Structure formats: C-alpha cells, structure tokens
C-alpha cells in the first residue's frame, strides 16, 4: 500500500512539473515557506543582543519542522481530499498525515517580535511589538514615522 501511495504521489509531482504554469507556488518554494523566514536569527539585520527566550526557540523549531515536512504534507492532503482515488488510498494518506509531527503544521507557527519574542500585539509590517514600535518611533529611529499633530 505504501508503494502505491508513493507511486501516486510521484506521478502527481511529475505531472505538476510537466505543466509549470499551473502550480508555480507548489513547484518552487511555496509562499508559506518563504514567509516563514521571519524569526530574528534568520534575518540579516539582527538587533537583539541576547538569545531567544523559550517560546522563541520553540517557534524556530516549529518553523524548521514545517519547512522540512511542507511538501510531504501538501501531497498527503491532496491525496486525502481527492475524490477520484479509491477510499483505501485516501484512508492510508490520512493515516500517514496523522503520523507526521504535530509541530510540522503551519497553524503551530506564531509570528513573534524580533526584538523581545513577544507573541501578542505585533505590528506585522515592522515585525515588532507595539511597545517596541512606540519606543523606537518616539526616538525617531523608524524611517517615515513621526508623531501625529493636528
């Protein structure tokens, strides 16, 4: 059964490569993986002078695990949700999907502040918490941001 599942999965991936215009985000690195590179140690401008805290380290591990299992998870989800395949193949794909690590799911990843590792109150464009944004904006260290007056 596993050999049949692998064969179907390889045929699916090969068919994607034969039509490169259809699924460009699956063929290249998907947008999810590209957007995962948001934690501080992976970035060029790393401002934090000390190591990540516990939750930041966990988030880094989850991001790495997601990137490692992303294509396998996409293929298994495709096989599980495909109505054309026999139910035995779909059931086996569902079982294999459940055997993947729980932390390899995209829903387990949380965006965190690159300066303080805070998980809540994040300003997405700058990837810092609201308090750090205000602190650096008050000092004039964020380009294009100034205190409003009227």
Helices and strands as residue ranges (DSSP letters): H 2-18, H 24-27, H 31-35, G 40-42, H 54-81, H 87-99, G 102-104, G 106-108, E 122-123, E 128-129, H 130-138
